[in-house]
Amino acid sequence: MLIRNFGFYWLDTWVMGNVIQLATQDFCRRYLNRSNDPCGRQYDQMTQAARSVPANIAEGNSRHSTSKETEMKLTDVARASLAELANDYLNWLLQHEQLPWSINSGEHKQVSAVLLDKPTYKDDVQHSSSIHILLQKHKFDKWLTSNDSMTEARCLLILCNRLILMLNKLITNLLTTFREEGGFSEGLTAERLAYRAEQSIQSNAPTCPKCGKPMIKRMAKKGVNAGKEFWSCSGYPECNGSRRG
């Protein structure tokens, strides 16, 4: 059965997040040992940060239709995890008195030029997406399977920074949509106010002395009139007209 409810399977950000997670797991298994990571703390931190990226992208996208605010927060968590992981790769290079590739270097340009293929799933999406992720990871085999930790760290640093930029763009787009359309809770509030305004019209409620819209009976939650009913404009907060109950 086609599971299109899981829209994150089609996201380049999620695919790249999985590529980075798989490559990070390989990197940690091969290069972290009892000499440079005696307690295994670095291994845990790097693999957990890498896991957080696709996990939070997936969870955030799954909340797209119910809470854009939650989607933005989870996407930002993924971005923060990436920043942490990128710093670990940079630190690995600096520990060995090595530098990341300059953006003007041939190696940086070659890695940056590798583009992800667009998913073409038709059915059996989890199976097809797994094949797709592995194929995308193999595009970077020249650097990720070099058996040189410096080359691999440099490549993964580029991929982390690349995905951070992708998530920055995604968050900006989500914020724009949120500003224009609001989120799920805002939609519920609008529906509730519209229903109450309709009920007020049907019950011959008074009209607002400021704008003429029907008024809604509310109860004061604080102040000297707390607990008392009053009439409030159905156009609130654009109009703050009120009358005593």
C-alpha positions as CSV (number, residue, x, y, z in Angstrom):
1,M,0.0,0.0,0.0
2,L,1.3,3.5,-0.9
3,I,1.9,5.4,2.3
4,R,1.8,9.0,1.1
5,N,0.9,10.1,4.6
6,F,4.6,9.9,5.3
7,G,5.6,12.8,3.2
8,F,9.1,13.1,4.6
9,Y,10.1,10.1,2.4
10,W,10.1,12.5,-0.5
11,L,12.1,15.3,1.2
12,D,15.7,15.9,0.0
13,T,16.5,17.1,3.6
14,W,15.4,13.8,5.1
15,V,17.3,11.8,2.4
16,M,20.5,13.8,3.0
17,G,19.9,13.5,6.8
18,N,20.0,9.7,6.4
19,V,23.1,9.8,4.2
20,I,24.9,11.8,6.9
21,Q,23.6,9.5,9.7
22,L,24.8,6.4,7.9
23,A,28.2,7.9,7.0
24,T,28.6,9.2,10.6
25,Q,28.0,5.7,12.0
26,D,30.6,4.3,9.6
27,F,33.1,7.0,10.6
28,C,32.6,6.4,14.3
29,R,32.9,2.6,14.0
30,R,36.1,2.9,12.1
31,Y,38.0,5.8,13.7
32,L,36.9,6.1,17.3
33,N,38.6,3.7,19.7
34,R,39.7,3.2,23.3
35,S,42.7,5.4,22.7
36,N,41.0,8.5,21.4
37,D,37.5,7.9,23.0
38,P,38.1,5.7,26.1
39,C,34.6,6.1,27.5
40,G,32.8,6.0,24.2
41,R,31.3,9.4,24.9
42,Q,32.3,11.0,21.6
43,Y,30.9,8.0,19.7
44,D,27.6,8.3,21.5
45,Q,27.4,12.1,21.0
46,M,28.2,12.0,17.3
47,T,25.9,9.1,16.4
48,Q,23.0,10.5,18.5
49,A,23.4,14.0,16.9
50,A,23.4,12.3,13.5
51,R,20.3,10.2,14.4
52,S,18.5,13.4,15.6
53,V,18.6,14.9,12.1
54,P,16.4,12.6,10.0
55,A,14.3,11.7,13.1
56,N,13.3,15.3,13.8
57,I,12.8,16.1,10.1
58,A,10.4,13.2,9.8
59,E,8.5,14.0,13.0
60,G,8.3,17.7,12.1
61,N,7.0,16.9,8.6
62,S,4.4,14.5,10.1
63,R,3.0,17.4,12.1
64,H,2.7,19.6,9.0
65,S,-1.1,19.5,8.8
66,T,-1.7,19.9,12.6
67,S,0.9,22.2,13.9
68,K,3.2,24.3,11.7
69,E,4.7,25.7,14.9
70,T,5.7,22.2,16.1
71,E,7.1,21.5,12.6
72,M,9.3,24.6,12.7
73,K,10.6,23.7,16.2
74,L,11.5,20.1,15.3
75,T,13.1,21.2,12.1
76,D,15.2,23.7,14.1
77,V,16.2,20.8,16.5
78,A,17.4,19.0,13.4
79,R,19.4,22.0,12.3
80,A,20.9,22.4,15.8
81,S,22.0,18.8,15.9
82,L,23.6,19.2,12.5
83,A,25.6,22.3,13.8
84,E,26.8,20.1,16.7
85,L,27.8,17.3,14.4
86,A,29.6,19.7,12.0
87,N,31.6,21.1,14.9
88,D,32.6,17.5,15.9
89,Y,34.0,17.0,12.4
90,L,35.8,20.3,12.4
91,N,37.3,19.5,15.8
92,W,38.5,16.1,14.5
93,L,40.4,17.9,11.8
94,L,41.8,20.5,14.2
95,Q,42.9,17.8,16.6
96,H,45.1,16.5,13.9
97,E,46.2,20.0,12.9
98,Q,44.3,19.7,9.6
99,L,42.0,22.1,7.9
100,P,38.6,21.8,6.2
101,W,38.7,22.2,2.4
102,S,38.5,25.8,1.2
103,I,35.3,26.6,-0.7
104,N,37.6,27.5,-3.6
105,S,39.4,24.1,-3.6
106,G,38.8,21.5,-6.2
107,E,37.7,18.9,-3.6
108,H,35.1,21.2,-2.1
109,K,33.7,22.0,-5.5
110,Q,33.5,18.4,-6.5
111,V,31.6,17.3,-3.3
112,S,29.3,20.3,-3.6
113,A,28.6,19.5,-7.3
114,V,27.1,16.1,-6.4
115,L,23.3,16.4,-6.6
116,L,20.7,14.2,-5.1
117,D,18.3,12.4,-7.4
118,K,14.6,13.0,-7.0
119,P,12.7,10.2,-5.5
120,T,10.5,8.2,-7.9
121,Y,8.6,5.9,-5.5
122,K,5.4,4.3,-6.9
123,D,4.7,1.7,-4.2
124,D,6.4,-0.2,-1.4
125,V,7.7,3.2,-0.3
126,Q,9.8,2.1,2.7
127,H,11.6,-0.4,0.5
128,S,12.0,2.0,-2.4
129,S,13.2,4.9,-0.2
130,S,15.8,2.6,1.4
131,I,17.3,1.8,-2.0
132,H,17.2,5.5,-2.9
133,I,19.0,6.6,0.3
134,L,21.8,4.0,-0.3
135,L,22.2,5.1,-3.9
136,Q,22.5,8.7,-2.8
137,K,25.1,7.8,-0.2
138,H,27.1,5.9,-2.8
139,K,27.4,9.1,-4.8
140,F,29.9,10.2,-2.2
141,D,31.8,6.9,-1.9
142,K,34.9,8.6,-3.5
143,W,35.3,10.5,-0.2
144,L,33.4,8.5,2.4
145,T,35.1,5.2,1.7
146,S,38.6,6.6,1.3
147,N,39.9,5.0,4.5
148,D,41.3,8.4,5.3
149,S,39.5,10.0,8.3
150,M,40.6,13.5,7.2
151,T,39.1,13.1,3.8
152,E,35.9,11.7,5.2
153,A,35.6,14.3,7.9
154,R,36.1,17.1,5.4
155,C,33.4,15.6,3.1
156,L,30.9,15.1,6.0
157,L,31.6,18.7,7.2
158,I,30.5,19.9,3.7
159,L,27.4,17.7,3.8
160,C,26.5,19.0,7.2
161,N,26.9,22.6,6.2
162,R,24.9,21.9,3.0
163,L,22.0,20.4,4.9
164,I,22.0,23.3,7.4
165,L,21.5,25.7,4.5
166,M,18.7,23.5,3.1
167,L,17.0,23.5,6.5
168,N,17.5,27.3,6.9
169,K,15.5,27.7,3.6
170,L,12.8,25.3,4.8
171,I,12.4,27.1,8.1
172,T,12.1,30.4,6.3
173,N,9.4,29.0,4.0
174,L,7.5,27.5,7.0
175,L,7.7,30.8,8.8
176,T,6.3,32.7,5.8
177,T,3.5,30.2,5.5
178,F,2.8,30.5,9.2
179,R,2.6,34.3,9.1
180,E,0.2,34.2,6.1
181,E,-2.0,31.3,7.1
182,G,-1.4,30.7,10.8
183,G,-1.3,27.2,12.3
184,F,-3.7,24.5,13.4
185,S,-4.5,26.1,16.7
186,E,-5.0,29.5,15.0
187,G,-7.4,27.8,12.6
188,L,-9.4,26.2,15.4
189,T,-9.6,29.6,17.1
190,A,-10.9,31.2,13.9
191,E,-13.5,28.4,13.5
192,R,-14.6,28.8,17.1
193,L,-15.0,32.6,16.8
194,A,-16.9,32.2,13.6
195,Y,-19.3,29.7,15.1
196,R,-19.8,32.0,18.2
197,A,-20.4,35.0,16.0
198,E,-23.0,33.0,14.1
199,Q,-24.7,31.9,17.3
200,S,-24.7,35.5,18.5
201,I,-26.4,36.7,15.4
202,Q,-29.0,33.9,15.7
203,S,-29.7,34.9,19.4
204,N,-30.1,38.6,18.6
205,A,-26.9,39.6,20.4
206,P,-26.1,43.4,20.5
207,T,-23.9,44.9,17.9
208,C,-20.5,46.4,18.7
209,P,-20.7,50.1,19.5
210,K,-17.4,50.6,17.6
211,C,-17.6,48.6,14.4
212,G,-21.2,47.3,14.3
213,K,-20.3,43.6,14.2
214,P,-22.3,41.1,16.4
215,M,-21.0,40.7,19.9
216,I,-20.1,37.6,21.8
217,K,-20.7,36.9,25.5
218,R,-17.5,36.2,27.3
219,M,-16.4,35.9,30.9
220,A,-13.7,38.1,32.4
221,K,-10.7,36.0,33.6
222,K,-8.9,38.6,35.7
223,G,-9.2,42.0,37.2
224,V,-12.0,43.4,39.4
225,N,-14.6,41.9,37.1
226,A,-13.2,38.4,37.1
227,G,-15.9,35.8,36.8
228,K,-18.4,38.3,35.4
229,E,-19.9,38.1,31.9
230,F,-19.6,40.9,29.3
231,W,-20.2,41.4,25.6
232,S,-17.1,41.5,23.4
233,C,-16.8,42.3,19.7
234,S,-16.7,39.2,17.5
235,G,-14.0,41.0,15.6
236,Y,-11.5,41.0,18.5
237,P,-8.5,41.5,18.5
238,E,-8.9,43.9,15.4
239,C,-11.7,45.6,17.4
240,N,-11.8,45.8,21.2
241,G,-15.4,47.1,21.6
242,S,-17.2,45.8,24.7
243,R,-20.4,46.2,26.7
244,R,-21.5,45.1,30.1
245,G,-23.3,41.8,30.2
